[in-house]
Amino acid sequence: MKESCEHQADCLKRIQAILDGGATDEEKEHFKQHIEICKPCIDMYHLEKCIKEALQGKVEKKCCPEKIAAAIRTEITK
């Protein structure tokens, strides 16, 4: 098992994409194979997952008032 990762920044981006649901099947498979041999990335994956889960439990979702949504749409279409 590797004790350091020479691609840590790229791995972090891939982990975030996986956790956010934006990773392709190919990216998921590549990362799955990678974490079998890379301890830092296993640890980083678990940490990022815990942080994401903790934040989701703390964030309250509220609908945007229609007046604000309309103002944003107006600004975008200018």
HELIX and SHEET records of a PDB file:
HELIX    1   1 GLN A    8  ASP A   20  1                                  13    
HELIX    2   2 ASP A   25  ILE A   35  1                                  11    
HELIX    3   3 LYS A   39  LYS A   58  1                                  20    
HELIX    4   4 GLU A   66  ILE A   76  1                                  11    
END                                                                             
